[in-house]
Amino acid sequence: MSEAQMLRVVVFFNDNLIYRLETDKDVVNIGRWDANEIQLDNAGVSKIHAKIKRLDQGYVLEDCNSTNGTFIKEEPITTAPLSSGAVIKISKYTLVCEFIDKEAKGGFTTDSIPQTVKL
């Protein structure tokens, strides 16, 4: 995986856009706690529900022994590789993952994207 790639996660709740996260962090925590990079405020979401990790070979999604599970393509996962365009389901949330190539865009910017959280 290229160091020039970043992760974009677009978060929906009941099909309504909540926000976008763009980051180059190696680990993105997902859950109900405020300390998570992606906070999903719903009783169906565990405090630390899942993680997206950047490895040498690409991104992977890991369920953190959540109560209600983490799903890709409607299938429950414990650990699964992520591809650009992957759709993750957690409770009533849908997260769409994309990989952004900073170099192809001449540098990374989120100025033109509304509701973006920068980390």
mmCIF file of the C-alpha atoms, coordinates in Angstrom:
data_MODEL
# 
_entry.id   MODEL 
# 
loop_
_atom_site.group_PDB 
_atom_site.id 
_atom_site.type_symbol 
_atom_site.label_atom_id 
_atom_site.label_alt_id 
_atom_site.label_comp_id 
_atom_site.label_asym_id 
_atom_site.label_entity_id 
_atom_site.label_seq_id 
_atom_site.pdbx_PDB_ins_code 
_atom_site.Cartn_x 
_atom_site.Cartn_y 
_atom_site.Cartn_z 
_atom_site.occupancy 
_atom_site.B_iso_or_equiv 
_atom_site.pdbx_formal_charge 
_atom_site.auth_seq_id 
_atom_site.auth_comp_id 
_atom_site.auth_asym_id 
_atom_site.auth_atom_id 
_atom_site.pdbx_PDB_model_num 
ATOM 1   C CA . MET A 1 1   ? 0.000   0.000   0.000  1.00 0.00 ? 1   MET A CA 1 
ATOM 2   C CA . SER A 1 2   ? 1.233   3.436   -0.896 1.00 0.00 ? 2   SER A CA 1 
ATOM 3   C CA . GLU A 1 3   ? 1.909   5.965   1.869  1.00 0.00 ? 3   GLU A CA 1 
ATOM 4   C CA . ALA A 1 4   ? 0.211   8.443   -0.468 1.00 0.00 ? 4   ALA A CA 1 
ATOM 5   C CA . GLN A 1 5   ? -3.175  6.822   0.154  1.00 0.00 ? 5   GLN A CA 1 
ATOM 6   C CA . MET A 1 6   ? -5.595  8.094   2.749  1.00 0.00 ? 6   MET A CA 1 
ATOM 7   C CA . LEU A 1 7   ? -8.856  6.696   4.038  1.00 0.00 ? 7   LEU A CA 1 
ATOM 8   C CA . ARG A 1 8   ? -12.215 8.409   3.581  1.00 0.00 ? 8   ARG A CA 1 
ATOM 9   C CA . VAL A 1 9   ? -15.216 7.049   5.508  1.00 0.00 ? 9   VAL A CA 1 
ATOM 10  C CA . VAL A 1 10  ? -18.657 8.449   4.708  1.00 0.00 ? 10  VAL A CA 1 
ATOM 11  C CA . VAL A 1 11  ? -21.107 7.775   7.558  1.00 0.00 ? 11  VAL A CA 1 
ATOM 12  C CA . PHE A 1 12  ? -24.875 7.439   7.116  1.00 0.00 ? 12  PHE A CA 1 
ATOM 13  C CA . PHE A 1 13  ? -27.567 6.858   9.757  1.00 0.00 ? 13  PHE A CA 1 
ATOM 14  C CA . ASN A 1 14  ? -30.814 5.424   8.362  1.00 0.00 ? 14  ASN A CA 1 
ATOM 15  C CA . ASP A 1 15  ? -29.646 6.541   4.876  1.00 0.00 ? 15  ASP A CA 1 
ATOM 16  C CA . ASN A 1 16  ? -29.038 10.149  5.998  1.00 0.00 ? 16  ASN A CA 1 
ATOM 17  C CA . LEU A 1 17  ? -25.513 11.534  5.596  1.00 0.00 ? 17  LEU A CA 1 
ATOM 18  C CA . ILE A 1 18  ? -24.029 12.246  9.028  1.00 0.00 ? 18  ILE A CA 1 
ATOM 19  C CA . TYR A 1 19  ? -20.417 13.176  8.187  1.00 0.00 ? 19  TYR A CA 1 
ATOM 20  C CA . ARG A 1 20  ? -17.241 12.291  6.333  1.00 0.00 ? 20  ARG A CA 1 
ATOM 21  C CA . LEU A 1 21  ? -13.933 11.418  7.938  1.00 0.00 ? 21  LEU A CA 1 
ATOM 22  C CA . GLU A 1 22  ? -10.662 11.671  6.029  1.00 0.00 ? 22  GLU A CA 1 
ATOM 23  C CA . THR A 1 23  ? -7.495  10.488  7.719  1.00 0.00 ? 23  THR A CA 1 
ATOM 24  C CA . ASP A 1 24  ? -4.047  9.040   7.230  1.00 0.00 ? 24  ASP A CA 1 
ATOM 25  C CA . LYS A 1 25  ? -4.002  7.393   10.682 1.00 0.00 ? 25  LYS A CA 1 
ATOM 26  C CA . ASP A 1 26  ? -2.928  3.745   10.838 1.00 0.00 ? 26  ASP A CA 1 
ATOM 27  C CA . VAL A 1 27  ? -5.829  2.814   13.156 1.00 0.00 ? 27  VAL A CA 1 
ATOM 28  C CA . VAL A 1 28  ? -9.347  4.274   13.130 1.00 0.00 ? 28  VAL A CA 1 
ATOM 29  C CA . ASN A 1 29  ? -11.533 3.242   16.071 1.00 0.00 ? 29  ASN A CA 1 
ATOM 30  C CA . ILE A 1 30  ? -15.300 3.002   15.621 1.00 0.00 ? 30  ILE A CA 1 
ATOM 31  C CA . GLY A 1 31  ? -17.801 2.940   18.478 1.00 0.00 ? 31  GLY A CA 1 
ATOM 32  C CA . ARG A 1 32  ? -20.041 4.742   20.914 1.00 0.00 ? 32  ARG A CA 1 
ATOM 33  C CA . TRP A 1 33  ? -17.303 6.358   23.062 1.00 0.00 ? 33  TRP A CA 1 
ATOM 34  C CA . ASP A 1 34  ? -16.274 9.959   22.442 1.00 0.00 ? 34  ASP A CA 1 
ATOM 35  C CA . ALA A 1 35  ? -12.616 8.898   22.128 1.00 0.00 ? 35  ALA A CA 1 
ATOM 36  C CA . ASN A 1 36  ? -13.302 6.937   18.917 1.00 0.00 ? 36  ASN A CA 1 
ATOM 37  C CA . GLU A 1 37  ? -12.322 8.564   15.628 1.00 0.00 ? 37  GLU A CA 1 
ATOM 38  C CA . ILE A 1 38  ? -15.738 7.531   14.298 1.00 0.00 ? 38  ILE A CA 1 
ATOM 39  C CA . GLN A 1 39  ? -18.350 7.948   17.023 1.00 0.00 ? 39  GLN A CA 1 
ATOM 40  C CA . LEU A 1 40  ? -21.692 6.217   16.449 1.00 0.00 ? 40  LEU A CA 1 
ATOM 41  C CA . ASP A 1 41  ? -24.081 7.382   19.160 1.00 0.00 ? 41  ASP A CA 1 
ATOM 42  C CA . ASN A 1 42  ? -26.594 4.535   19.317 1.00 0.00 ? 42  ASN A CA 1 
ATOM 43  C CA . ALA A 1 43  ? -27.382 1.861   21.917 1.00 0.00 ? 43  ALA A CA 1 
ATOM 44  C CA . GLY A 1 44  ? -26.864 -0.842  19.254 1.00 0.00 ? 44  GLY A CA 1 
ATOM 45  C CA . VAL A 1 45  ? -23.200 0.154   18.944 1.00 0.00 ? 45  VAL A CA 1 
ATOM 46  C CA . SER A 1 46  ? -20.573 -1.101  21.413 1.00 0.00 ? 46  SER A CA 1 
ATOM 47  C CA . LYS A 1 47  ? -18.276 1.377   23.163 1.00 0.00 ? 47  LYS A CA 1 
ATOM 48  C CA . ILE A 1 48  ? -15.365 0.116   21.047 1.00 0.00 ? 48  ILE A CA 1 
ATOM 49  C CA . HIS A 1 49  ? -17.175 -1.677  18.245 1.00 0.00 ? 49  HIS A CA 1 
ATOM 50  C CA . ALA A 1 50  ? -14.656 -2.085  15.416 1.00 0.00 ? 50  ALA A CA 1 
ATOM 51  C CA . LYS A 1 51  ? -11.337 -0.844  14.011 1.00 0.00 ? 51  LYS A CA 1 
ATOM 52  C CA . ILE A 1 52  ? -10.024 -0.070  10.568 1.00 0.00 ? 52  ILE A CA 1 
ATOM 53  C CA . LYS A 1 53  ? -6.298  -0.769  10.371 1.00 0.00 ? 53  LYS A CA 1 
ATOM 54  C CA . ARG A 1 54  ? -3.810  0.145   7.676  1.00 0.00 ? 54  ARG A CA 1 
ATOM 55  C CA . LEU A 1 55  ? -1.363  -2.690  7.006  1.00 0.00 ? 55  LEU A CA 1 
ATOM 56  C CA . ASP A 1 56  ? 1.392   -3.002  4.381  1.00 0.00 ? 56  ASP A CA 1 
ATOM 57  C CA . GLN A 1 57  ? -0.983  -4.919  2.085  1.00 0.00 ? 57  GLN A CA 1 
ATOM 58  C CA . GLY A 1 58  ? -3.981  -2.570  2.583  1.00 0.00 ? 58  GLY A CA 1 
ATOM 59  C CA . TYR A 1 59  ? -6.776  -1.777  5.000  1.00 0.00 ? 59  TYR A CA 1 
ATOM 60  C CA . VAL A 1 60  ? -8.595  -4.351  7.143  1.00 0.00 ? 60  VAL A CA 1 
ATOM 61  C CA . LEU A 1 61  ? -11.725 -4.114  9.282  1.00 0.00 ? 61  LEU A CA 1 
ATOM 62  C CA . GLU A 1 62  ? -11.768 -5.853  12.661 1.00 0.00 ? 62  GLU A CA 1 
ATOM 63  C CA . ASP A 1 63  ? -14.764 -6.378  14.906 1.00 0.00 ? 63  ASP A CA 1 
ATOM 64  C CA . CYS A 1 64  ? -13.796 -5.771  18.562 1.00 0.00 ? 64  CYS A CA 1 
ATOM 65  C CA . ASN A 1 65  ? -16.035 -8.477  20.053 1.00 0.00 ? 65  ASN A CA 1 
ATOM 66  C CA . SER A 1 66  ? -19.036 -6.179  19.656 1.00 0.00 ? 66  SER A CA 1 
ATOM 67  C CA . THR A 1 67  ? -22.417 -7.239  20.979 1.00 0.00 ? 67  THR A CA 1 
ATOM 68  C CA . ASN A 1 68  ? -24.350 -6.769  17.726 1.00 0.00 ? 68  ASN A CA 1 
ATOM 69  C CA . GLY A 1 69  ? -21.666 -7.471  15.134 1.00 0.00 ? 69  GLY A CA 1 
ATOM 70  C CA . THR A 1 70  ? -19.975 -5.757  12.212 1.00 0.00 ? 70  THR A CA 1 
ATOM 71  C CA . PHE A 1 71  ? -21.046 -6.548  8.644  1.00 0.00 ? 71  PHE A CA 1 
ATOM 72  C CA . ILE A 1 72  ? -19.699 -6.224  5.108  1.00 0.00 ? 72  ILE A CA 1 
ATOM 73  C CA . LYS A 1 73  ? -22.110 -7.059  2.293  1.00 0.00 ? 73  LYS A CA 1 
ATOM 74  C CA . GLU A 1 74  ? -24.638 -8.218  4.910  1.00 0.00 ? 74  GLU A CA 1 
ATOM 75  C CA . GLU A 1 75  ? -22.145 -10.868 6.146  1.00 0.00 ? 75  GLU A CA 1 
ATOM 76  C CA . PRO A 1 76  ? -20.843 -10.780 9.735  1.00 0.00 ? 76  PRO A CA 1 
ATOM 77  C CA . ILE A 1 77  ? -17.069 -10.427 9.995  1.00 0.00 ? 77  ILE A CA 1 
ATOM 78  C CA . THR A 1 78  ? -14.419 -10.770 12.656 1.00 0.00 ? 78  THR A CA 1 
ATOM 79  C CA . THR A 1 79  ? -11.605 -9.552  10.365 1.00 0.00 ? 79  THR A CA 1 
ATOM 80  C CA . ALA A 1 80  ? -11.937 -8.724  6.681  1.00 0.00 ? 80  ALA A CA 1 
ATOM 81  C CA . PRO A 1 81  ? -9.877  -6.881  4.063  1.00 0.00 ? 81  PRO A CA 1 
ATOM 82  C CA . LEU A 1 82  ? -11.372 -3.610  2.845  1.00 0.00 ? 82  LEU A CA 1 
ATOM 83  C CA . SER A 1 83  ? -11.497 -2.494  -0.740 1.00 0.00 ? 83  SER A CA 1 
ATOM 84  C CA . SER A 1 84  ? -12.344 0.996   -1.932 1.00 0.00 ? 84  SER A CA 1 
ATOM 85  C CA . GLY A 1 85  ? -16.127 1.258   -2.009 1.00 0.00 ? 85  GLY A CA 1 
ATOM 86  C CA . ALA A 1 86  ? -16.632 -1.294  0.786  1.00 0.00 ? 86  ALA A CA 1 
ATOM 87  C CA . VAL A 1 87  ? -19.919 -0.880  2.662  1.00 0.00 ? 87  VAL A CA 1 
ATOM 88  C CA . ILE A 1 88  ? -19.806 -1.549  6.413  1.00 0.00 ? 88  ILE A CA 1 
ATOM 89  C CA . LYS A 1 89  ? -22.975 -1.952  8.479  1.00 0.00 ? 89  LYS A CA 1 
ATOM 90  C CA . ILE A 1 90  ? -22.960 -1.331  12.218 1.00 0.00 ? 90  ILE A CA 1 
ATOM 91  C CA . SER A 1 91  ? -26.402 -1.192  13.839 1.00 0.00 ? 91  SER A CA 1 
ATOM 92  C CA . LYS A 1 92  ? -28.398 1.435   11.877 1.00 0.00 ? 92  LYS A CA 1 
ATOM 93  C CA . TYR A 1 93  ? -25.223 3.000   10.475 1.00 0.00 ? 93  TYR A CA 1 
ATOM 94  C CA . THR A 1 94  ? -23.740 2.500   7.031  1.00 0.00 ? 94  THR A CA 1 
ATOM 95  C CA . LEU A 1 95  ? -20.093 3.414   6.509  1.00 0.00 ? 95  LEU A CA 1 
ATOM 96  C CA . VAL A 1 96  ? -18.687 3.630   2.982  1.00 0.00 ? 96  VAL A CA 1 
ATOM 97  C CA . CYS A 1 97  ? -14.892 3.390   2.742  1.00 0.00 ? 97  CYS A CA 1 
ATOM 98  C CA . GLU A 1 98  ? -12.848 4.921   -0.035 1.00 0.00 ? 98  GLU A CA 1 
ATOM 99  C CA . PHE A 1 99  ? -9.111  5.167   -0.578 1.00 0.00 ? 99  PHE A CA 1 
ATOM 100 C CA . ILE A 1 100 ? -7.836  8.558   -1.702 1.00 0.00 ? 100 ILE A CA 1 
ATOM 101 C CA . ASP A 1 101 ? -4.597  8.926   -3.629 1.00 0.00 ? 101 ASP A CA 1 
ATOM 102 C CA . LYS A 1 102 ? -3.112  12.242  -2.461 1.00 0.00 ? 102 LYS A CA 1 
ATOM 103 C CA . GLU A 1 103 ? -0.553  12.406  -5.284 1.00 0.00 ? 103 GLU A CA 1 
ATOM 104 C CA . ALA A 1 104 ? -3.130  11.954  -8.057 1.00 0.00 ? 104 ALA A CA 1 
ATOM 105 C CA . LYS A 1 105 ? -5.014  14.981  -6.738 1.00 0.00 ? 105 LYS A CA 1 
ATOM 106 C CA . GLY A 1 106 ? -1.897  17.132  -6.507 1.00 0.00 ? 106 GLY A CA 1 
ATOM 107 C CA . GLY A 1 107 ? -2.098  17.128  -2.729 1.00 0.00 ? 107 GLY A CA 1 
ATOM 108 C CA . PHE A 1 108 ? -4.832  16.303  -0.282 1.00 0.00 ? 108 PHE A CA 1 
ATOM 109 C CA . THR A 1 109 ? -7.522  18.847  0.542  1.00 0.00 ? 109 THR A CA 1 
ATOM 110 C CA . THR A 1 110 ? -10.983 18.616  2.052  1.00 0.00 ? 110 THR A CA 1 
ATOM 111 C CA . ASP A 1 111 ? -11.897 22.289  1.621  1.00 0.00 ? 111 ASP A CA 1 
ATOM 112 C CA . SER A 1 112 ? -14.503 21.544  -1.055 1.00 0.00 ? 112 SER A CA 1 
ATOM 113 C CA . ILE A 1 113 ? -16.162 18.694  0.868  1.00 0.00 ? 113 ILE A CA 1 
ATOM 114 C CA . PRO A 1 114 ? -18.902 19.757  3.310  1.00 0.00 ? 114 PRO A CA 1 
ATOM 115 C CA . GLN A 1 115 ? -19.263 18.068  6.694  1.00 0.00 ? 115 GLN A CA 1 
ATOM 116 C CA . THR A 1 116 ? -15.734 16.668  6.693  1.00 0.00 ? 116 THR A CA 1 
ATOM 117 C CA . VAL A 1 117 ? -13.893 15.825  9.881  1.00 0.00 ? 117 VAL A CA 1 
ATOM 118 C CA . LYS A 1 118 ? -10.118 16.139  9.492  1.00 0.00 ? 118 LYS A CA 1 
ATOM 119 C CA . LEU A 1 119 ? -7.803  14.100  11.735 1.00 0.00 ? 119 LEU A CA 1 
# 
